[in-house]
Amino acid sequence: MTPLTLTMQAFGPFAGTENIDFTALGTSPLFLINGPTGAGKSSILDAICFALYGQTTGNDRDPTQMRCDQASDTLLTEVTLSFRLRGVDYRVRRVPQQERPKARGEGTTTHSAEAQLWRLTTGGEIDTCLVARKVNDATAELQALIGLNADQFRQVMVLPQGKFRELLIADSAKRESIFSQLFQTQIFQRIEERLRTQANQIVRDVNDHQHRVKGILEASDVESEAALSELLESLMPDQQVANDALAAAKQQRENAQAAERQGQEHQALFDRQTALIEEHRLLLQQQPEVNHAQERLSAHEQTQELAAPFHSLHMAQQASQTTQQEYGQAQASVEKQRTAYHQAQQVLQQAQAHYHQLPERREQVGRLQQALEQFQALNRVEKTLHQAREAWQALDQTVGQQLHQRDTIAQQGEALAAQLKAEQAERNSLAGSEAVLQGRQTLRDQRHTLAGLETQRSVLSEQVAQASSQVASHQQTLERCQQRATEQEMHWHQGQAALLAARLEIHQPCPVCGSCEHPAPAAPDQAAVTQADVKRARMDYEQAQQTLVKAQQLQQRLAQQLSHSDEQSEQLRRTLGEWSSEPLTALDAACQESQRALERHQALVQHIQTQELTLEQRRSEWKALDAQIKSQQPDVEAAQKRCHQLEAQCEQLRASLPEAHSSSEALQAELTRLQGEIQQGETEWQSAQQTAHQVQTALAQADTTLAGSAQRATATSEALTTAQQEWRSALERSVFENDAGFLQARLETSARQALVETVTHFQQELAKLEGQLEASKARLEGLAAPDVKALAERVAVAQAREQTCDETYQRLAARIAQLTNTQQKLKTAHTAQAALEAQYQLWGTLSEVANGRTGHRISLQRFVLGVLLDDVLIQASARLVRMSRGRYQLVRREDPSKGNKASGLELDVADTYTGKNRSVATLSGGESFMAALALALGLSDVVQAYAGGIQLDTLFIDEGFGSLDQDALDQAIAMLSELQMGGRMIGVISHVSELKEQMPVRIDVRASRHGSSVEIKGALL
C-alpha cells in the first residue's frame, strides 16, 4: 500500500484543509516529517490510519476526539486518502461522529460517522463506488484489500510513537496472528483444524461405540458379556426339551385331527343317505301330475289327422273377413270423395267472384302509395329537425357544462394554492428531521450498548468474585498437597533408613557411615510409604499447582474484561452526555418522534410535488376549457339557425298532405290491408282451382277401388264355403264328436314341448335317485354312526397342548436368538472400535503433533512461521549487527515456554559481549528501537520476497531516533536509504536535527494559534 494524496480537514491540530501530495516527494522517497512538539506530526499518521481503519495509530484517542477545537463550526471534520495497491488506485473518505450547528435555530446536532470507498481510473477519476456510506463495510473492504487489520497495520507498516517495541516483544500467539496474515499461512491452520476435527470425531465415535455396547447389553437385559455367555449355555438344554415336547404334542394333534376327519366323512355318508330318501319321497309326490301330462300328450297325437282341413278352414275365414273389411272401407271412401267434390266446387265459385274485384283494389293501392311517399318525405324532414334540435341542445349543454367546469377548476386552483403554501411552510420547518433522527438513532444504539455493558458488568463482577474465591480455594488445596508431598517424602526416606537398619549386622560396618557400632538404628513406621505414594503425592501437588495457575489466569482475564467493560461504559457515558442517565424508553420515544417528523417531511415533499403538478394541471385545464368554449360558440349559433329552417320546411309538407288520412301510420295500415286482400284473393283463386282438380281425381280413384273390392269379396266367400264343407266331412270321420272336442284336445307347440320336458325330467330324476340310494346302502353296510362332538373335543385338547408347548419353545428360541444377535452385534462393535482405535493411532498422533501438544508445543502453522521467522531474523540481524556495531543479533528461542503456553515464535537477542542469549525485553530504549527497526525492515524484505505475500511497500517510523548515538543513527539512516532504493516509501517522524541534513525531502508541520499547517520541502515539483 503506497499513499498518493492525503487531505485533512478540521482534523487533529489542523483547523483548515491541509493537502499532502506524496507523489510530489518522488518515486519511493525517504522523507522526514519535521516540526515542533504538538504541531501535529503524529496526526498525519493518525489521519492515514483513521482513513483506512477508523482508528488512530496509538488507539489512545477516539476518532470522535480528533476534531480540531480551532476549526470553524461550519467545517466538517473529515480525512480523504488516495493510495495505490497492486497497481490499482483507490480513494477512501471518512467522517467521524461529531457535533455540528443546526441548519435552523440554535444548538447543535450530531453528524453520524460515514465512509466512502472508490476505485479510481488511471487518470485519478472515480471509476466504481465500492462502499457508499456504511463505516463497517468500508473497514471490512479495506482490511480485505490490504490484508491487515488495524493492530497488524500499526505493528508492521507503522511504528507509532511509544509502540515500536510491540512487535519485538510480542508473544508467540500475537506474532503468529501477524505472520499468518502477512505470509497467508492459514492453510496450515486449516490442516491443524482438520486433523483436530478428525481426531476428535474418532474419539467421539469410540465413545459412541462404548455407549452402544452398553446399550446393546442393556437391551438384552444382561450385565456383561460373560453373563450373556452363561445365560446362553443354560438356555440351550431347555430349548431341546421344549422342542421334544412340541413334536410330541404336534403328533398327538395330527392323530386327533385324522380321527375327526374320518368321523366327519362317515357322518357325511349317513347324512347323504337321509337326504336321498327325502328327495325320493318328494319326487314320488309329483307322479299324478306327470300321469295327467302323459294323457294330454296322447290326446294331442289323435288331433294330428285333422290338422290340414282345420288349417284350410282357418285361412279361408281370415281371407273372407279381410275382403269384407276392404269393401266396406272402399264404399266409405267413395262417399267421402263425393262430398269433398261438391264442397270444392262451391269454394271455386266464391273465389272466382272475389277474383273479379281485384283490378279496382289495385287502383286504390296506387293512390295510397303516392300519399305515403308524401308522408315519408315529411317524416324525413321531421327526423332531420329532431336530430338538429338534439345537436343544438347537446352543444348548448356541453358549453354550459364547460362553463361550470371552468368555474369549478378556478375555485379548486385557488384552494389548492392556499393548501400548497401551508404545506411548503410545514416542510421547511421539518427540513432537518433526517439529521436529527440519525443523531438520535446513533445515541439510542450507544445507549443500548451501554445497557448491555452494564448488564455484562454485573455478570463479570460475579464471575470475578467467584474466580477470586476459586483462587483462594485452589491456593489452600495447593498448600495441603505440598505439605502432603513433603510428608510422604519424609516418610519414604525414613522407611528406606529402616530397611537399611534392618540389614545391619553387629560389629559390621554401616554402608552409609562406615561405623561398626549401631547405637540407634532407625525403626520402621507403622505404615510404610512406597515410592509410588511419593510420586502420586508429587503429581497431586503439580496438578494442584496447574489448577491454581489456570484459576489465576481466569481471574486475571475476567478482571481485564471487567476493566475493559468499565472503560467502554465510561467512554459511552461521555459520548451520550445527559442521555446516559435517561431511560431507554425516553430515547426510543425521541427516535419515534424524529421518525414521525421525518416520515411527515418525506410525505410532505412527495405530496407537495404531487400538488404542484396538480395545480399546474388545473391551470392547463382552465386554459384549454376557455379556448374550447370560445371555439364552440359559432357551432351553437349555426345549429340554432338550421333548426329554424327545418321547421319551416315541415309546415309546407304538412299543408300538401290529403285530409282523409291523419298520419302515415294509418295510411300505411290501409295500404297493407288492401295489398293483403289482393294477395289473398289471388291465392284463394289458385288454391280453389287446384283443390277442385285434386278432389275430382281422388273421386275417380275411389270408384275404381270400390269395384275391385267387390270382386275380391265374392271370390273369398266362395272359397270359405268350400273349406267348410271339407272340414265337416273330415270331422265326421274322426273320433271327435264336434269342434269343441277337437279344440280341447289340440295343444299348441309350446304347451306340448313343456309337457314333454316335464315327463322326461321326472323319469330321469327318479332313475337317478334310485341308483344313488342303492349305492349309499352298499357303502354304509357294516358302518356305525360316529360321535362327531367327542372327536372335536379331542382335537381341541390336542391343539391347546400343542399351542402351550409352542409358546414355551418360541419364547426360549426368541430369547436365544436375541442373545445370539447381541453376541454378533457386540462382535461387530468390537471390530469397529478396534478399527477406530487403529485410526486414532494415526489421526490422533498427527493431530497432537500438528496442534503442538507434544514436545516443545509447536503447532504446524507455528513451525512453518518459525521457518519464515528465521528468514526474517537473518535479514533483521544483518541490519541490527551494523547498527549495534556487531554486538546484537536476533534469534528464535528454542526452549519451550513454561506451563501449557504455546511457544516457537518467541525472540531472544544474542549478545556477543556475554556470549549468551537473553530476552529482547531486557534491551534498553535505544537498543529496543534498533531491534524493532531491524525487525520491521527484515520483515518487509522477506514478505516482499515471498510470492503471494502482502505488499509492505511503505513504512512510517514515529520517533525513536533520539535514543540512538551518532554512529547508530548513521547506520539506521544508511539502512533506510538502502530500503528506499529497493522501491519502498519511508517516512520518518523525528526531532533529531541531524536528520534534517541527511533527509532533504521533508514535510514541515508548523504550529500557530489558529491551527497547524503542512508544507512540503525539497519536493520534485
Protein Blocks (a to p, Z undefined) as FASTA:
>chain_A
ZZfbdcdehiajblbdcdddfklnoghiaddddddehklmmmmmmmmmmmmnopafklma
cfklmpcfkbcfklccdddddddeehiacddddddddddddfededdddddddddddddd
fkopafbdfbfklmklmmmmmmmmnopafklmmmmmpccehilmmmmmpcfklmmmmmmm
mnopmlmmmmmmmmmmmmmmmmmmmmmmmmmmmmmmmmnopabfklmmmmmmmmmmmmmm
mmmmmmmmmmmmmmmmmmmmmmmmmmmmmmmmmmmmmmmmmmmmmmmmmmmmmmmmmmmm
mmmmmmmmmmmmmmmmmmmmmmmmmmmmmmmmmmmmmmmmmmmmmmmmmmmmmmmmmmmm
mmmmmmmmmmmmmmmmmmmmmmmmmmmmmmmmmmmmmmmmmmmmmmmmmmmmmmmmmmmm
mmmmmmmmmmmmmmmmmmmmmmmmmmmmmmmmmmmmmmmmmmmmmmmmmmmmmmmmmmmm
mmmmmmmmmmmmmmmmmmmmmmpcehiacfklopabdfbacdddfbdcdfklmmmmmmmm
mmmmmmmmmmmmmmmmmmmmmmmmmmmmmmmmmmnmmmlmpcfklmmmmmmmmmmmmmmm
mmmmmmmmmmmmmmmmmmmmmmmmmmmmmmmmmmmmmmmmmmmmmmmmmmmmmmmpcfkb
mbfklmmmmmmmmmmmmmmmmmmmmmmmmmmmmmmmmmmmmmmmmmmmmmmmmmmmmmmm
mmmmmmmmmmmmmmbfblmlmmmmpccfklmmmmmmmmmmmmmmmmmmmmmmmmmmmmmg
oiacddfklmmmmmmmmmmmmmmmmmmmmmmmmmmmmmmmmmmmmmmmmmmmmmmmmmmm
mmmmmmmmmnopghjlpafklmmmmmmmmmmmmmmmmmmmmmnnomaccdddfbdcehjb
dehjaccdddfknopacdfklpcfklmmmmmmmmmmmmmmmmmmpghiacdfbccdeehi
lmpcfklmmmmmmmmmmmmmnopacddddfbfklmmmmmbccdddddfkopcdddehiaZ
Z
